[in-house]
């Protein structure tokens, strides 16, 4: 989906995180090219991983192609650096766990030393082929794109909360077992949460950085020990079983110590997970944060943000007018109002893709977006359908996704999409403000009075088409009238008030 929306301006400080890490990649490249020692390899991997992590987060908000392009440029180099880094880390662990005279240590070190030159050669070769020109061009583009989510904003809090919830679920799964795979998944999840906080919530990161790093390092060591256990198990050294059993005991002891320390830090009332959660949005702020994230997506994709904003204001005014008039059950449902508000702000995102019908493109895009915190899958699908049917062919009971819904869900789609259709019709008629809307319900019809509504043939035609779906839901005729203009009240200044003299009688 193409992006054509001009981006909002902000200070350099707001996007220095990503930009500085992309610059750091170039600097660390030179260090690896000159000497791929463990520290240089580690620093370059960290810089690349941070860039890729930010890109993965931003792709949830902004579908611009520059984000996946940035992740792709260093992919091969990152993998080769990972293989080299693993070999270097394994060598460090082998030296730490056993004396020089240990035959298993000697065998493993020999294997590492044999493989390392080739791994270094591959890393240096790919570092030399790194496309710095493309990388710098992407840095300039993404420096602008990252302004969509300002540091410390509600949208940034929402993205951090999403990463937190994923990591906490992985934490719960890991605690139920000591198998390597869940603990490795937890390590990755926590790392993504940490990098998101580091990039987008600087104040939070200052408070949490020591604990986040400590826990991440601990999980990293657990992963290193699991990798080492697999290496030892696959070793072709023909030694006594006692030697291998001792190594397994070494590794298991070190691993259990770290898992126990992790449990102490992350369980009970003093759990670090509780500390981190308390600093992220709760209660009503979760909804506000989710809406901020959706607004960021709208700014990223919608080529007509101003027009969408006008329709949004009118749509909410219509919904609230019907609520006051008790026009139908849907308009008294706070959850449906929230869905309408999000749908109104997102309904224009399909306009950027001219190859497909805008409403179909919008629905497809929304179903590919991560469901925001505080939203159920059912509510999100309802939003996507409201956007799908806000224009074009009306929903049919015998065809398309609408046909698979329950009767109640169909009515909700008719109500929400119907309000959006009517709001779009009002905007085309020149009604750009949401103030002054009033609705009145009788047994025969619902009358909606709209300020500044033109009285001409074009307006009548647009409204007839725009209100049809809504009337289908209301099961009553919807009569739209121009609201009577309020009478002007003239206030006289003291100089304009005539003076009256009191005449004394003779």
LUMLUM-836002 format. One line per 3 residues: number of its first residue (from 1); their letters; for each residue x, y, z of C-alpha. Coordinates in pm, 1 decimal, always signed. Layout:
<pts>
NUM> a> X,Y,Z ~ ...
</pts>
This chain:
<pts>
1> xxx> +0.0,+0.0,+0.0 ~ +163.8,+324.9,-109.9 ~ +216.5,+607.5,+136.2
4> xxx> +156.7,+959.6,+14.1 ~ +75.5,+1147.3,+333.7 ~ +308.5,+1433.6,+430.6
7> xxx> +444.9,+1364.8,+776.8 ~ +420.8,+1592.7,+1081.1 ~ +724.9,+1785.6,+1191.5
10> xxx> +907.7,+1718.2,+1517.2 ~ +1237.0,+1784.5,+1688.2 ~ +1546.9,+1580.2,+1613.2
13> xxx> +1539.0,+1445.2,+1968.8 ~ +1218.7,+1259.4,+1894.8 ~ +1375.9,+1030.6,+1638.8
16> xxx> +1737.5,+1024.6,+1744.4 ~ +1706.6,+665.8,+1867.5 ~ +1665.9,+493.8,+1530.7
19> xxx> +1883.4,+739.5,+1341.1 ~ +2171.2,+709.3,+1587.5 ~ +2157.7,+328.8,+1578.7
22> xxx> +2159.1,+325.6,+1199.5 ~ +2465.0,+553.0,+1208.6 ~ +2617.1,+323.1,+1467.9
25> xxx> +2589.2,+28.1,+1229.7 ~ +2816.2,+206.3,+980.0 ~ +3074.8,+283.2,+1248.6
28> xxx> +3074.5,-70.3,+1388.5 ~ +3112.4,-209.9,+1037.6 ~ +3455.4,-49.7,+1014.8
31> xxx> +3560.4,-211.9,+1342.5 ~ +3457.1,-558.6,+1225.2 ~ +3628.8,-512.2,+889.7
34> xxx> +3955.0,-421.5,+1060.9 ~ +3936.1,-672.4,+1347.0 ~ +3640.0,-908.9,+1400.7
37> xxx> +3717.0,-968.5,+1769.1 ~ +3431.9,-1072.8,+2004.8 ~ +3356.7,-717.7,+2123.2
40> xxx> +3340.8,-576.2,+1769.0 ~ +3116.3,-859.7,+1650.6 ~ +2889.7,-818.5,+1952.7
43> xxx> +2861.4,-438.4,+1912.0 ~ +2773.1,-462.7,+1543.8 ~ +2511.1,-731.1,+1609.2
46> xxx> +2357.1,-519.2,+1884.7 ~ +2339.1,-213.5,+1658.0 ~ +2179.2,-412.5,+1374.7
49> xxx> +1938.6,-588.3,+1609.8 ~ +1819.3,-258.8,+1755.8 ~ +1751.5,-119.0,+1409.7
52> xxx> +1564.6,-432.1,+1304.2 ~ +1365.7,-436.7,+1629.0 ~ +1251.0,-75.9,+1585.1
55> xxx> +1155.7,-154.9,+1225.7 ~ +951.5,-456.3,+1336.6 ~ +761.7,-237.0,+1586.4
58> xxx> +704.0,+48.2,+1342.7 ~ +572.8,-187.7,+1075.8 ~ +274.5,-245.4,+1304.4
61> xxx> +188.3,+123.5,+1269.0 ~ +335.0,+223.8,+934.5 ~ +322.4,-13.1,+633.6
64> xxx> +578.7,+187.5,+438.4 ~ +808.4,-42.0,+239.9 ~ +1120.9,+124.0,+375.9
67> xxx> +1084.3,-59.8,+708.1 ~ +1108.4,-416.8,+570.5 ~ +1372.8,-292.9,+325.5
70> xxx> +1584.0,-173.7,+616.9 ~ +1548.9,-507.9,+794.2 ~ +1648.2,-691.5,+476.9
73> xxx> +1972.7,-503.8,+400.8 ~ +2177.6,-648.2,+692.2 ~ +1999.7,-984.8,+712.1
76> xxx> +2278.1,-1205.7,+570.5 ~ +2548.6,-1019.8,+758.7 ~ +2349.1,-1048.5,+1080.9
79> xxx> +2323.0,-1425.7,+1040.2 ~ +2694.9,-1469.6,+972.3 ~ +2781.9,-1247.2,+1266.2
82> xxx> +2551.3,-1462.9,+1476.1 ~ +2734.7,-1779.6,+1377.4 ~ +3070.3,-1617.1,+1456.5
85> xxx> +2941.4,-1472.8,+1783.6 ~ +2802.5,-1812.8,+1890.1 ~ +3139.9,-1976.4,+1830.0
88> xxx> +3317.9,-1705.7,+2029.3 ~ +3070.2,-1727.3,+2317.1 ~ +3088.8,-2107.4,+2323.5
91> xxx> +3466.7,-2085.9,+2347.0 ~ +3434.3,-1851.6,+2646.2 ~ +3194.5,-2089.6,+2822.3
94> xxx> +3417.2,-2392.1,+2759.4 ~ +3713.3,-2209.8,+2913.6 ~ +3499.0,-2110.9,+3211.3
97> xxx> +3345.5,-2449.9,+3288.0 ~ +3647.9,-2683.2,+3278.2 ~ +4025.7,-2681.3,+3332.3
100> xxx> +4270.6,-2692.3,+3042.9 ~ +4341.5,-3058.0,+3104.4 ~ +3981.1,-3160.6,+3045.3
103> xxx> +3965.4,-3367.4,+2724.2 ~ +3619.5,-3245.9,+2627.9 ~ +3730.2,-2882.9,+2663.0
106> xxx> +4036.1,-2951.2,+2448.3 ~ +3826.8,-3121.6,+2182.2 ~ +3564.5,-2846.8,+2170.2
109> xxx> +3823.3,-2568.1,+2163.1 ~ +3998.2,-2737.2,+1875.1 ~ +3669.0,-2753.7,+1684.9
112> xxx> +3594.2,-2386.8,+1755.8 ~ +3942.6,-2277.6,+1652.4 ~ +3914.8,-2479.2,+1332.5
115> xxx> +3582.7,-2320.6,+1233.8 ~ +3648.1,-1965.1,+1349.0 ~ +3875.4,-1852.5,+1060.9
118> xxx> +3611.0,-1946.4,+804.4 ~ +3338.0,-1776.6,+1008.3 ~ +3550.7,-1461.9,+1037.5
121> xxx> +3622.2,-1467.4,+666.4 ~ +3250.6,-1488.7,+585.1 ~ +3168.6,-1207.5,+828.1
124> xxx> +3438.9,-978.4,+687.8 ~ +3331.5,-1057.7,+330.7 ~ +2967.4,-969.2,+400.2
127> xxx> +3069.4,-660.6,+599.4 ~ +3262.8,-547.1,+293.1 ~ +2960.5,-603.8,+68.5
130> xxx> +2722.6,-417.2,+301.2 ~ +2518.7,-169.1,+94.4 ~ +2599.8,+152.3,+279.3
133> xxx> +2446.6,+373.4,+10.8 ~ +2106.3,+207.2,+44.1 ~ +2139.2,+202.4,+422.4
136> xxx> +2202.0,+578.1,+438.8 ~ +1912.9,+647.2,+200.6 ~ +1683.0,+437.1,+417.7
139> xxx> +1806.3,+620.7,+726.8 ~ +1697.2,+954.4,+577.5 ~ +1355.9,+813.0,+487.7
142> xxx> +1295.0,+634.9,+815.4 ~ +1408.1,+931.1,+1019.0 ~ +1097.7,+1101.0,+876.3
145> xxx> +872.1,+796.8,+908.1 ~ +960.8,+747.1,+1275.5 ~ +799.4,+1083.6,+1350.8
148> xxx> +465.4,+909.1,+1327.3 ~ +526.1,+777.5,+1679.5 ~ +693.1,+1050.8,+1886.9
151> xxx> +907.5,+939.9,+2177.9 ~ +704.3,+927.5,+2499.3 ~ +368.5,+957.0,+2321.8
154> xxx> +54.4,+755.5,+2390.8 ~ +114.8,+565.1,+2066.3 ~ +464.5,+476.4,+2189.4
157> xxx> +317.0,+353.3,+2518.6 ~ +71.9,+138.5,+2325.0 ~ +349.0,-27.4,+2123.0
160> xxx> +548.9,-92.4,+2439.5 ~ +240.2,-236.5,+2609.0 ~ +185.4,-474.1,+2316.7
163> xxx> +543.9,-596.6,+2337.4 ~ +511.4,-627.8,+2715.7 ~ +197.5,-842.2,+2693.3
166> xxx> +360.4,-1078.0,+2441.8 ~ +673.3,-1110.3,+2657.2 ~ +471.4,-1171.2,+2974.0
169> xxx> +280.2,-1453.5,+2805.3 ~ +612.7,-1608.2,+2704.2 ~ +728.9,-1566.1,+3065.0
172> xxx> +428.3,-1765.9,+3187.8 ~ +496.5,-2043.8,+2936.1 ~ +866.2,-2065.1,+3024.8
175> xxx> +794.4,-2099.7,+3395.9 ~ +587.5,-2411.7,+3329.7 ~ +886.8,-2602.3,+3193.0
178> xxx> +1264.8,-2608.7,+3185.7 ~ +1286.0,-2704.0,+2818.8 ~ +1512.5,-2474.6,+2613.5
181> xxx> +1265.6,-2361.4,+2345.9 ~ +1021.1,-2165.0,+2569.3 ~ +1310.9,-1997.0,+2750.7
184> xxx> +1467.7,-1893.2,+2422.1 ~ +1132.3,-1751.8,+2307.3 ~ +1109.1,-1556.1,+2634.3
187> xxx> +1457.4,-1418.0,+2576.5 ~ +1356.1,-1289.0,+2232.2 ~ +1027.1,-1146.0,+2362.1
190> xxx> +1193.6,-960.6,+2647.5 ~ +1461.1,-829.3,+2414.4 ~ +1196.3,-683.6,+2182.9
193> xxx> +1021.0,-521.5,+2477.5 ~ +1348.7,-375.5,+2602.4 ~ +1444.8,-230.3,+2265.3
196> xxx> +1097.3,-80.8,+2219.8 ~ +1117.6,+91.3,+2557.5 ~ +1473.0,+204.5,+2486.7
199> xxx> +1373.8,+358.9,+2152.4 ~ +1031.0,+505.5,+2231.6 ~ +999.9,+556.7,+2610.2
202> xxx> +1323.1,+715.8,+2723.1 ~ +1206.4,+809.4,+3074.0 ~ +1085.2,+456.0,+3135.8
205> xxx> +1411.8,+315.1,+3006.3 ~ +1617.7,+528.4,+3243.0 ~ +1422.7,+377.7,+3534.4
208> xxx> +1416.1,+20.0,+3404.2 ~ +1738.5,-21.0,+3205.7 ~ +1945.3,-192.2,+3477.6
211> xxx> +1678.0,-452.0,+3555.0 ~ +1595.4,-509.4,+3187.4 ~ +1961.6,-562.6,+3103.6
214> xxx> +2016.7,-790.9,+3401.4 ~ +1722.6,-1014.2,+3313.3 ~ +1809.8,-1014.3,+2943.5
217> xxx> +2170.7,-1111.7,+3018.6 ~ +2048.0,-1389.9,+3245.0 ~ +1817.5,-1527.0,+2975.6
220> xxx> +2102.3,-1492.1,+2726.7 ~ +2326.3,-1706.1,+2946.4 ~ +2054.0,-1969.7,+2979.5
223> xxx> +2034.5,-1978.5,+2599.7 ~ +2414.8,-2001.1,+2569.8 ~ +2416.4,-2299.0,+2805.8
226> xxx> +2141.8,-2469.2,+2604.8 ~ +2342.9,-2420.7,+2285.4 ~ +2654.1,-2553.9,+2456.6
229> xxx> +2462.4,-2858.8,+2581.1 ~ +2355.4,-2932.8,+2224.8 ~ +2713.6,-2888.9,+2099.2
232> xxx> +2848.3,-3129.1,+2362.0 ~ +2576.5,-3381.5,+2283.9 ~ +2663.7,-3375.2,+1913.5
235> xxx> +3038.2,-3393.8,+1974.6 ~ +3214.3,-3681.6,+1798.1 ~ +3470.9,-3719.1,+2076.5
238> xxx> +3498.6,-4084.5,+2180.6 ~ +3557.6,-4038.8,+2551.3 ~ +3417.2,-4214.4,+2851.9
241> xxx> +3057.3,-4155.3,+2944.1 ~ +3178.9,-4008.2,+3272.6 ~ +3331.2,-3706.6,+3095.2
244> xxx> +3010.2,-3624.2,+2912.1 ~ +2804.4,-3678.7,+3223.9 ~ +3023.9,-3432.3,+3414.6
247> xxx> +2979.4,-3172.9,+3140.6 ~ +2606.6,-3220.2,+3144.3 ~ +2612.2,-3170.1,+3520.9
250> xxx> +2824.3,-2853.8,+3486.1 ~ +2587.3,-2707.2,+3233.0 ~ +2271.5,-2811.3,+3418.3
253> xxx> +2398.3,-2663.0,+3745.1 ~ +2483.5,-2329.0,+3586.9 ~ +2151.1,-2322.7,+3404.5
256> xxx> +1942.8,-2399.6,+3713.1 ~ +2119.4,-2127.4,+3910.7 ~ +2018.2,-1870.2,+3651.6
259> xxx> +1661.7,-1995.4,+3621.8 ~ +1625.5,-1980.6,+4000.7 ~ +1759.8,-1623.2,+4006.7
262> xxx> +1517.7,-1530.8,+3729.9 ~ +1228.2,-1675.7,+3930.3 ~ +1329.6,-1474.4,+4236.2
265> xxx> +1330.9,-1153.1,+4033.6 ~ +1005.8,-1210.8,+3847.5 ~ +768.0,-1382.9,+4090.0
268> xxx> +567.3,-1250.1,+4383.4 ~ +464.1,-897.0,+4477.7 ~ +809.7,-756.8,+4399.3
271> xxx> +815.1,-909.4,+4050.1 ~ +988.2,-696.5,+3789.2 ~ +700.2,-773.7,+3556.7
274> xxx> +468.5,-592.8,+3800.7 ~ +705.2,-296.1,+3811.6 ~ +717.5,-269.2,+3434.0
277> xxx> +341.7,-311.7,+3396.6 ~ +268.9,-37.3,+3649.3 ~ +454.7,+211.5,+3430.5
280> xxx> +246.5,+134.0,+3120.5 ~ -113.4,+239.9,+3041.0 ~ -389.9,+98.1,+3260.1
283> xxx> -770.7,+121.5,+3267.6 ~ -907.4,+400.9,+3046.9 ~ -559.2,+501.2,+2936.8
286> xxx> -526.7,+170.8,+2750.1 ~ -813.8,+274.4,+2522.3 ~ -660.7,+618.6,+2468.2
289> xxx> -322.5,+462.8,+2387.3 ~ -478.7,+218.4,+2140.2 ~ -662.2,+502.7,+1967.7
292> xxx> -337.6,+701.2,+1947.4 ~ -171.5,+405.7,+1776.3 ~ -458.9,+386.3,+1527.5
295> xxx> -430.1,+759.4,+1458.1 ~ -61.7,+709.4,+1382.1 ~ -155.7,+441.5,+1129.6
298> xxx> -412.9,+671.7,+972.3 ~ -151.8,+947.5,+937.0 ~ +89.0,+698.9,+781.7
301> xxx> -146.0,+563.2,+518.1 ~ -441.0,+795.8,+461.0 ~ -368.0,+1038.1,+173.9
304> xxx> -664.0,+1258.5,+271.5 ~ -624.7,+1307.3,+646.8 ~ -816.0,+1636.2,+656.4
307> xxx> -1112.7,+1492.7,+470.5 ~ -1117.1,+1187.1,+694.8 ~ -1112.0,+1410.0,+1001.1
310> xxx> -1414.1,+1602.2,+875.7 ~ -1610.5,+1283.3,+811.6 ~ -1508.5,+1155.5,+1154.3
313> xxx> -1643.9,+1462.1,+1333.0 ~ -1974.7,+1446.3,+1146.5 ~ -2009.9,+1069.0,+1201.8
316> xxx> -1968.8,+1102.4,+1577.2 ~ -2217.0,+1391.8,+1582.8 ~ -2474.0,+1175.5,+1402.0
319> xxx> -2416.7,+882.5,+1637.3 ~ -2451.6,+1101.8,+1948.4 ~ -2764.9,+1272.1,+1813.4
322> xxx> -2927.0,+931.6,+1762.5 ~ -2820.2,+829.5,+2113.2 ~ -2989.3,+1132.7,+2268.1
325> xxx> -3304.7,+1059.1,+2070.0 ~ -3292.3,+688.9,+2166.5 ~ -3325.3,+609.9,+1797.6
328> xxx> -3206.8,+246.0,+1823.4 ~ -3020.0,+14.7,+2065.3 ~ -2684.7,+39.7,+1882.8
331> xxx> -2653.8,+408.7,+1965.1 ~ -2666.1,+342.0,+2339.8 ~ -2376.0,+95.1,+2322.2
334> xxx> -2049.3,+254.9,+2439.3 ~ -1846.3,-26.0,+2280.6 ~ -2002.1,+42.1,+1940.0
337> xxx> -1928.5,+413.3,+1977.7 ~ -1562.3,+331.0,+2034.9 ~ -1560.0,+109.3,+1727.0
340> xxx> -1723.2,+382.0,+1520.2 ~ -1469.7,+639.4,+1636.6 ~ -1181.1,+414.0,+1529.5
343> xxx> -1352.8,+319.3,+1202.7 ~ -1420.6,+685.2,+1123.7 ~ -1054.4,+771.7,+1170.0
346> xxx> -935.7,+473.8,+967.6 ~ -1189.0,+459.5,+684.1 ~ -964.9,+653.1,+445.0
349> xxx> -662.0,+423.9,+460.5 ~ -767.3,+229.0,+151.9 ~ -750.7,+538.1,-69.2
352> xxx> -373.9,+504.8,-96.1 ~ -406.6,+184.5,-300.7 ~ -558.7,+273.0,-637.0
355> xxx> -534.9,-81.4,-773.7 ~ -825.3,-210.8,-565.8 ~ -1153.0,-79.6,-433.5
358> xxx> -1053.2,+142.6,-137.6 ~ -1290.8,-19.6,+108.2 ~ -1171.4,-372.5,+28.9
361> xxx> -807.7,-266.1,+49.2 ~ -876.2,-99.6,+384.5 ~ -1038.8,-410.2,+532.3
364> xxx> -754.6,-632.7,+416.2 ~ -500.5,-395.6,+564.8 ~ -681.5,-374.1,+899.1
367> xxx> -712.0,-751.2,+932.1 ~ -334.0,-769.4,+889.9 ~ -271.2,-519.0,+1170.3
370> xxx> -207.0,-641.8,+1525.2 ~ -522.0,-607.1,+1736.3 ~ -464.0,-311.1,+1974.8
373> xxx> -460.4,-361.2,+2352.8 ~ -807.3,-355.5,+2502.1 ~ -971.4,-475.1,+2180.2
376> xxx> -1119.6,-819.0,+2124.6 ~ -1081.0,-996.8,+1791.9 ~ -1457.0,-972.1,+1742.4
379> xxx> -1458.8,-593.2,+1791.5 ~ -1163.8,-552.9,+1555.4 ~ -1335.3,-759.8,+1286.5
382> xxx> -1648.5,-547.1,+1330.8 ~ -1439.5,-234.5,+1279.3 ~ -1286.2,-381.4,+963.6
385> xxx> -1632.8,-463.7,+826.1 ~ -1765.2,-116.4,+909.2 ~ -1476.0,+26.0,+706.2
388> xxx> -1534.4,-232.0,+431.3 ~ -1896.3,-123.3,+382.4 ~ -1864.7,+250.9,+445.5
391> xxx> -1888.6,+306.0,+67.8 ~ -1957.5,+111.0,-249.5 ~ -2193.1,-185.3,-264.8
394> xxx> -2403.4,-233.2,+46.0 ~ -2354.2,-557.1,+245.5 ~ -2547.9,-858.7,+120.9
397> xxx> -2680.2,-1137.4,+337.5 ~ -2599.5,-1404.4,+79.3 ~ -2248.9,-1302.9,-21.8
400> xxx> -1914.3,-1198.0,+126.4 ~ -1794.9,-1179.0,+488.3 ~ -2122.5,-1012.5,+590.2
403> xxx> -2314.5,-1332.6,+515.9 ~ -2122.7,-1522.9,+785.2 ~ -2230.8,-1292.3,+1068.4
406> xxx> -2506.8,-1340.6,+1321.2 ~ -2820.0,-1125.7,+1298.5 ~ -2696.6,-898.4,+1577.9
409> xxx> -2355.4,-854.4,+1415.8 ~ -2516.4,-770.7,+1082.0 ~ -2724.4,-500.9,+1246.9
412> xxx> -2414.4,-356.8,+1411.4 ~ -2237.4,-343.8,+1075.3 ~ -2540.0,-173.8,+916.6
415> xxx> -2551.9,+82.3,+1198.0 ~ -2180.3,+168.1,+1192.9 ~ -2127.6,+157.6,+817.5
418> xxx> -2458.4,+340.5,+770.6 ~ -2346.6,+628.6,+991.3 ~ -2018.2,+653.3,+798.9
421> xxx> -2202.2,+654.6,+465.0 ~ -2431.3,+932.2,+584.1 ~ -2137.8,+1131.5,+723.9
424> xxx> -1957.5,+1107.1,+389.5 ~ -2273.2,+1228.9,+215.3 ~ -2295.8,+1525.9,+452.6
427> xxx> -1934.7,+1620.1,+384.6 ~ -1999.2,+1611.8,+9.6 ~ -2292.5,+1845.4,+72.5
430> xxx> -2062.9,+2091.7,+249.4 ~ -2140.7,+1998.8,+612.3 ~ -1795.0,+1999.1,+772.7
433> xxx> -1875.0,+2058.0,+1140.0 ~ -2027.8,+1819.4,+1389.5 ~ -2195.4,+2084.4,+1604.8
436> xxx> -2569.6,+2138.9,+1631.7 ~ -2698.4,+1797.7,+1513.2 ~ -3036.6,+1705.1,+1664.8
439> xxx> -3253.2,+1395.6,+1615.2 ~ -3619.7,+1336.5,+1698.6 ~ -3790.0,+997.9,+1697.0
442> xxx> -4156.6,+932.1,+1639.9 ~ -4358.8,+622.1,+1560.6 ~ -4342.7,+701.4,+1188.6
445> xxx> -3989.5,+833.3,+1128.9 ~ -3668.8,+971.3,+1267.7 ~ -3594.0,+1333.2,+1185.5
448> xxx> -3231.9,+1447.1,+1182.3 ~ -3178.2,+1822.4,+1181.2 ~ -2843.1,+1934.7,+1044.3
451> xxx> -2703.0,+2289.3,+1057.9 ~ -2587.0,+2452.3,+733.0 ~ -2738.7,+2180.7,+514.6
454> xxx> -2798.7,+2310.8,+159.6 ~ -3146.6,+2276.5,+12.7 ~ -3096.8,+2168.2,-348.8
457> xxx> -3141.1,+1873.6,-582.8 ~ -2778.0,+1757.6,-548.4 ~ -2803.4,+1743.2,-171.1
460> xxx> -3127.7,+1544.1,-186.8 ~ -2970.6,+1288.5,-422.5 ~ -2658.2,+1243.7,-210.9
463> xxx> -2854.9,+1203.9,+110.2 ~ -3096.6,+955.1,-42.9 ~ -2804.7,+727.8,-131.0
466> xxx> -2614.0,+799.7,+189.1 ~ -2893.3,+718.9,+433.6 ~ -3028.7,+399.4,+274.1
469> xxx> -2818.8,+149.9,+473.3 ~ -2889.0,+332.4,+797.3 ~ -3263.0,+325.1,+728.8
472> xxx> -3232.1,-50.0,+674.1 ~ -3100.0,-80.1,+1029.2 ~ -3343.2,+171.5,+1183.9
475> xxx> -3645.4,+16.5,+1005.9 ~ -3789.6,+364.7,+990.9 ~ -3767.4,+642.3,+734.6
478> xxx> -3484.5,+885.3,+811.9 ~ -3585.1,+1240.1,+726.6 ~ -3296.2,+1484.6,+705.4
481> xxx> -3377.2,+1853.4,+740.0 ~ -3176.4,+2169.0,+766.0 ~ -3176.4,+2296.6,+1121.4
484> xxx> -3354.5,+2626.6,+1165.3 ~ -3116.9,+2916.1,+1191.2 ~ -3123.7,+3071.0,+1536.8
487> xxx> -3266.1,+3421.6,+1550.3 ~ -3005.0,+3689.6,+1583.6 ~ -3005.7,+3861.3,+1920.2
490> xxx> -2894.8,+4221.3,+1893.4 ~ -2713.0,+4351.9,+2196.9 ~ -2702.6,+4727.5,+2219.8
493> xxx> -2404.8,+4903.4,+2363.6 ~ -2462.2,+5170.0,+2628.3 ~ -2409.2,+5441.7,+2363.5
496> xxx> -2691.2,+5291.2,+2151.1 ~ -2950.2,+5275.8,+2434.2 ~ -3193.2,+5571.6,+2394.3
499> xxx> -3226.0,+5804.4,+2688.3 ~ -3572.7,+5855.1,+2834.1 ~ -3647.4,+6164.5,+3040.2
502> xxx> -3901.6,+6163.4,+3313.9 ~ -4145.5,+6453.0,+3267.5 ~ -4272.8,+6603.4,+3587.3
505> xx> -4642.1,+6672.5,+3586.9 ~ -4760.7,+7028.5,+3647.1
</pts>
